[in-house]
């Protein structure tokens, strides 16, 4: 069940550290309401930047494994950068940035067609598209190139630096999307099967973000599983009427 504050699968931008076994990958991506509307209206892509934090055994492992991950996963169109390694508790926290785009799509009739149309060979993208079942709803989805990410994962865990650490690609993910309302009107989002704030669970809920306000939308384990098998999910729909 999706909640107002939960965790989208780290498979998307957390794919940057797929081979870091037994650790936690936290991802946070801001998306502005004006960007959603602009992409939907003009079709011109806008860049989005995801911040990723991964837990490592120590700073040296962070540098070695982080560098290997960047070299393996990063592409010219979806660049990944290791921005720092710092002590954190008994280990170290590595910080990454992954740059991708929010684009417009009309989808397609099958998963393969949808993914081909949206990704165009990229590793991961966000896309705006018509809801499909309800008029006046503009959906925002997350799309992954699963074969590309799985190939990178296998390449990473075969490297000596990962083998020495006993990495087996077992990892916990959290992925948070910050919705920032930078317009002069309230923004309303339609969520299905949610806990709306502190309210009781409901089949449907509306999240309202006032001007200059922000909130978060995330993915639960069930939807994360769908993302990991289908390659894309719709994680929120904005009301435009």
C-alpha positions in Angstrom: 0.0 0.0 0.0 1.4 3.4 -1.0 1.7 6.0 1.8 2.3 9.8 1.8 5.7 9.2 3.2 7.3 5.9 2.1 10.2 4.6 0.0 10.4 4.3 -3.7 12.5 1.4 -4.9 16.2 2.3 -4.9 16.4 0.2 -8.0 16.0 3.4 -10.0 18.9 5.7 -9.0 20.0 3.3 -6.3 21.1 1.1 -9.2 24.3 3.1 -8.9 25.2 0.8 -6.0 23.5 -2.5 -6.8 26.5 -4.5 -5.8 26.9 -3.1 -2.3 25.7 -6.1 -0.3 24.1 -5.9 3.1 24.0 -2.1 3.1 21.4 0.6 2.8 21.0 2.9 -0.2 18.9 6.0 0.4 17.7 8.1 -2.6 16.1 11.5 -2.6 14.9 13.2 -5.8 13.1 16.6 -5.9 10.5 17.3 -8.6 8.8 20.6 -9.0 5.1 21.0 -9.9 6.1 23.6 -12.5 8.4 21.0 -14.1 5.6 18.4 -14.3 3.3 21.0 -16.0 6.0 22.3 -18.3 6.9 18.9 -19.6 3.3 17.9 -20.1 2.5 21.0 -22.0 5.6 21.5 -24.1 7.1 18.0 -24.4 10.6 19.5 -23.7 12.5 17.4 -21.1 13.7 18.9 -17.9 16.7 17.6 -15.9 16.2 16.0 -12.5 19.0 15.3 -10.0 18.9 12.4 -7.6 21.0 12.4 -4.4 22.1 8.9 -3.3 23.6 7.9 0.1 25.1 4.4 0.5 26.5 2.8 3.7 30.0 1.3 3.3 32.3 -0.7 5.7 34.8 2.2 5.8 35.9 5.3 3.8 38.5 3.3 1.8 35.9 0.7 0.7 33.6 3.6 -0.1 36.2 5.1 -2.4 37.1 1.9 -4.1 33.6 0.4 -4.5 32.1 3.8 -5.2 34.6 4.5 -8.0 34.1 1.1 -9.6 30.3 1.6 -9.4 30.5 5.0 -11.2 32.7 3.6 -13.9 30.4 0.7 -14.5 26.9 2.3 -14.2 27.5 5.9 -15.4 26.6 6.7 -19.0 27.0 9.9 -21.0 23.2 10.6 -20.9 22.7 9.5 -17.3 25.9 10.4 -15.5 26.6 9.2 -12.0 29.2 10.9 -9.7 30.7 10.0 -6.4 30.7 13.2 -4.5 32.1 12.2 -1.2 32.9 9.5 1.4 32.7 10.4 5.1 32.8 8.4 8.5 29.3 7.4 9.6 29.0 5.4 12.8 31.1 2.2 12.5 31.4 2.6 8.7 31.3 5.3 6.1 28.6 7.1 4.0 29.2 7.5 0.4 27.3 10.2 -1.5 26.4 10.1 -5.2 24.6 12.3 -7.7 22.7 10.9 -10.7 21.5 13.1 -13.4 18.5 12.1 -15.6 15.4 13.7 -17.1 11.7 14.1 -16.7 10.1 13.6 -20.2 6.7 13.3 -21.7 5.3 10.1 -23.2 2.1 8.7 -24.6 3.1 5.2 -23.4 2.3 2.2 -25.6 0.4 -1.0 -25.9 3.0 -3.2 -24.2 5.7 -3.0 -21.5 8.4 -3.4 -24.1 7.1 -0.6 -26.3 6.5 1.7 -23.3 10.1 1.2 -22.0 11.6 1.6 -25.4 9.7 4.8 -26.1 10.5 6.3 -22.7 14.1 5.2 -22.1 15.6 5.4 -25.6 18.6 3.4 -24.3 19.0 5.4 -21.0 19.4 3.8 -17.6 16.5 5.5 -15.8 14.0 8.2 -16.5 11.0 9.8 -15.0 8.0 10.5 -17.4 4.8 12.4 -17.5 1.8 10.7 -19.2 -2.0 10.6 -19.2 -3.4 8.5 -16.4 -5.3 6.3 -18.8 -8.3 5.5 -16.6 -9.3 8.9 -15.3 -9.6 12.2 -17.2 -7.9 15.2 -15.6 -5.1 13.2 -14.1 -1.5 13.6 -15.2 0.6 10.7 -14.0 4.3 10.7 -13.2 6.2 7.4 -13.5 9.6 5.9 -13.0 11.1 3.8 -15.8 14.2 1.5 -15.6 16.4 -0.2 -18.1 16.4 -3.5 -16.2 18.6 -5.5 -18.6 21.2 -2.7 -18.5 21.2 -2.5 -14.7 21.3 -6.3 -14.3 24.3 -6.5 -16.6 26.1 -3.8 -14.6 25.3 -5.6 -11.3 26.8 -8.8 -12.6 29.9 -7.0 -13.8 30.3 -5.3 -10.4 30.0 -8.4 -8.2 32.5 -10.2 -10.3 35.2 -7.5 -9.6 37.8 -8.4 -7.0 37.1 -5.4 -4.8 33.5 -6.6 -4.3 34.4 -10.2 -3.9 36.8 -9.4 -1.1 34.0 -7.7 0.7 31.7 -10.7 0.3 29.2 -8.7 -1.6 26.3 -10.7 -3.0 24.0 -7.9 -4.3 21.7 -8.1 -1.3 20.7 -4.6 -0.4 18.0 -2.5 1.3 16.7 0.5 -0.6 14.8 3.6 0.2 13.8 6.2 -2.5 12.0 9.4 -1.6 10.5 11.8 -4.1 10.1 15.4 -2.8 7.2 17.2 -4.5 7.8 20.9 -4.4 4.9 23.2 -5.3 6.5 26.3 -6.8 3.3 27.5 -8.4 0.8 30.1 -7.0 -2.1 27.5 -6.7 -2.6 24.4 -4.5 -1.4 21.2 -6.2 -3.5 18.1 -5.7 -2.3 14.6 -6.2 -4.4 11.5 -6.5 -3.0 8.5 -4.6 -4.5 5.0 -4.6 -4.5 2.6 -1.6 -2.9 5.0 0.9 -2.6 6.1 4.4 -3.2 9.8 4.0 -1.1 11.4 6.7 -2.4 10.2 10.1 -5.8 9.2 8.7 -7.1 5.7 8.4 -6.2 3.7 5.3 -8.5 4.5 2.4 -8.9 3.1 -1.1 -8.4 6.6 -2.5 -6.9 9.8 -1.1 -6.0 13.3 -2.3 -2.7 14.9 -1.3 -2.9 18.7 -1.4 0.3 20.8 -1.3 -0.2 24.5 -0.9 1.9 27.1 -2.8 5.5 27.1 -1.6 4.8 23.8 0.2 6.2 20.4 -0.3 5.5 16.7 0.6 6.9 13.3 -0.2 5.6 10.3 -2.2 7.2 6.9 -2.1 6.8 3.3 -3.1 5.9 0.3 -0.9 7.3 -3.2 -1.2 4.6 -4.4 -3.5 5.0 -1.6 -6.0 8.7 -1.9 -5.7 8.4 -5.5 -6.7 6.4 -4.4 -9.7 9.1 -1.9 -10.7 11.7 -4.6 -10.4 9.9 -7.0 -12.7 8.0 -4.8 -15.1 10.5 -1.9 -15.3 8.1 1.0 -14.6 5.5 2.2 -12.2 3.2 5.1 -11.8 3.8 6.6 -8.4 1.5 9.7 -8.4 -1.1 11.4 -10.5 -1.6 15.2 -10.4 -5.1 16.6 -10.8 -5.3 19.1 -13.7 -9.0 19.9 -13.6 
